[in-house]
Amino acid sequence: MVIYGVSLLALCMLTGAFIGDLLGSILGIEANVGGVGIAMLILVLAVDHLKKKKKLTVKSQEGVAFWSAMYIPIVIAMAAQQNVFGAIDGGPLAILAGVAAVFVSWALVPLLSKIGKEKQNTIGDELIGGSDHVRDAK
């Protein structure tokens, strides 16, 4: 079952790597720029398109579901190919950009988690009679 998702993932990976290499050469960088992210984006869009057209069999969906569960290890393995030493040699700006992105992401986690909690509390208050916790039962 899993093998069916592998072929779709491989096609998306090759396409993403090609686009990342092309983008790198356009920008004058001798590296793959965003190929892994592009590959995952293509995978998500392809699966969505195939599901809407009802062209994705159950076995293929199971294979894609498996690879969706393996998303983080796959991305880490593919990103390990990137030239980390080249980024460090690029100077302090590359390091500063990476550190800034991590801190901005950390700062957004509490903000985003509050958004989800507000919706849940509002629904819960309505179900138990609002803020006064009074029910109008007949």
Disulfide bonds with the S-S distance in Angstrom:
none
